[in-house]
Amino acid sequence: MDISVKLVNYAFGVKISQGTPPTPGNQSKGFGLQVRLLEAEDLKSLGIDRSVGFLVLSVARDSAADKLQVREKDVLLSINGVDITSPSQLIELLGKGPVMTIKVWRDRAPVTLQGALTL
């Protein structure tokens, strides 16, 4: 029997770096992402027409991000339908919770990840 439930996130930590590669134990708790800020030039080379984006460097196992199927090398574009335009906004959007949808750029195309879990 499948039961659909909403994903509820109780903590939304995210680590934003300026190019430092992830190291074991250096991931945030909570939402479970380590990301790097990308600017317009970097994004343009990926085919993304935006001024700011966030490259996912790592996803903590069994975290909320992992359950939403966020992957390394995804670029975060929006959370719950709101475009991400700055590091502070990213943290604010994750802190509002619950995160039900995340739009990412994956394999040169936008992908929307839904936050419903099936038990």
C-alpha positions as CSV (number, residue, x, y, z in Angstrom):
1,M,0.0,0.0,0.0
2,D,1.5,3.4,-1.0
3,I,0.9,6.4,1.2
4,S,2.0,9.8,0.0
5,V,3.3,12.2,2.7
6,K,4.8,15.6,2.6
7,L,8.5,16.0,3.1
8,V,9.0,18.1,6.3
9,N,12.4,19.5,6.9
10,Y,13.4,20.5,10.4
11,A,16.8,22.0,9.7
12,F,18.0,23.7,6.6
13,G,21.8,24.1,6.9
14,V,23.7,24.7,3.7
15,K,27.4,25.4,3.2
16,I,28.3,27.8,0.5
17,S,31.9,27.9,-0.7
18,Q,33.9,29.9,-3.1
19,G,35.5,27.0,-5.0
20,T,36.8,24.9,-2.1
21,P,36.2,21.2,-2.9
22,P,34.2,19.2,-0.4
23,T,36.0,17.2,2.2
24,P,34.7,14.3,4.3
25,G,32.8,15.7,7.3
26,N,32.7,19.2,5.8
27,Q,29.0,19.0,4.7
28,S,26.3,20.9,6.5
29,K,23.7,19.0,8.7
30,G,20.1,19.7,8.0
31,F,19.2,20.1,4.4
32,G,22.5,18.4,3.4
33,L,24.0,20.4,0.6
34,Q,27.4,21.9,0.0
35,V,27.3,24.3,-2.9
36,R,29.5,26.8,-4.7
37,L,28.4,30.2,-6.0
38,L,28.4,30.5,-9.7
39,E,28.3,33.8,-11.5
40,A,26.9,34.8,-14.9
41,E,30.0,33.8,-16.9
42,D,30.2,30.3,-15.4
43,L,26.5,29.8,-15.9
44,K,26.6,30.9,-19.5
45,S,29.1,28.2,-20.2
46,L,26.6,25.7,-18.9
47,G,23.8,27.1,-21.1
48,I,22.0,29.0,-18.2
49,D,21.0,32.6,-18.7
50,R,21.1,33.9,-15.1
51,S,23.4,36.1,-13.1
52,V,23.7,33.8,-10.0
53,G,23.4,30.1,-9.5
54,F,24.7,27.4,-7.1
55,L,26.6,24.3,-8.2
56,V,26.0,21.4,-5.9
57,L,29.4,20.0,-4.8
58,S,28.0,17.3,-2.5
59,V,24.8,15.9,-1.0
60,A,24.8,14.4,2.4
61,R,23.5,10.8,2.5
62,D,19.9,10.4,3.8
63,S,19.5,14.2,4.0
64,A,16.4,16.1,2.8
65,A,18.4,17.1,-0.3
66,D,19.2,13.4,-0.9
67,K,15.5,12.5,-0.5
68,L,14.6,15.1,-3.1
69,Q,17.1,13.5,-5.4
70,V,19.4,16.5,-5.7
71,R,22.7,15.3,-7.3
72,E,26.2,16.5,-7.4
73,K,26.8,18.8,-10.4
74,D,23.2,20.0,-10.3
75,V,22.8,23.8,-10.4
76,L,20.1,25.1,-8.1
77,L,17.7,27.5,-9.8
78,S,14.6,27.9,-7.6
79,I,13.0,26.6,-4.4
80,N,9.2,26.4,-4.1
81,G,8.9,28.4,-7.3
82,V,11.1,31.3,-6.2
83,D,14.2,32.0,-8.3
84,I,17.4,32.0,-6.2
85,T,19.3,35.3,-6.7
86,S,21.8,35.4,-3.8
87,P,23.5,33.3,-1.1
88,S,21.4,34.9,1.6
89,Q,18.2,34.2,-0.3
90,L,19.1,30.6,-0.7
91,I,19.6,30.2,3.0
92,E,16.3,32.1,3.6
93,L,14.3,29.9,1.2
94,L,15.7,26.8,2.8
95,G,14.9,28.1,6.3
96,K,11.3,28.9,5.5
97,G,10.5,25.2,4.9
98,P,9.0,22.9,4.0
99,V,10.9,22.6,0.7
100,M,8.4,20.9,-1.7
101,T,10.0,21.6,-5.1
102,I,13.5,22.5,-6.2
103,K,14.3,23.4,-9.8
104,V,17.8,22.4,-10.9
105,W,19.8,22.5,-14.1
106,R,20.8,19.0,-14.9
107,D,22.3,17.7,-18.2
108,R,21.8,21.0,-20.0
109,A,18.0,21.2,-19.1
110,P,15.8,22.3,-16.2
111,V,14.5,19.6,-14.0
112,T,11.9,20.0,-11.2
113,L,12.3,17.8,-8.2
114,Q,9.2,17.2,-6.1
115,G,9.2,16.9,-2.3
116,A,6.6,14.2,-1.7
117,L,7.7,10.8,-0.3
118,T,6.0,7.5,-0.8
119,L,6.0,5.1,2.1
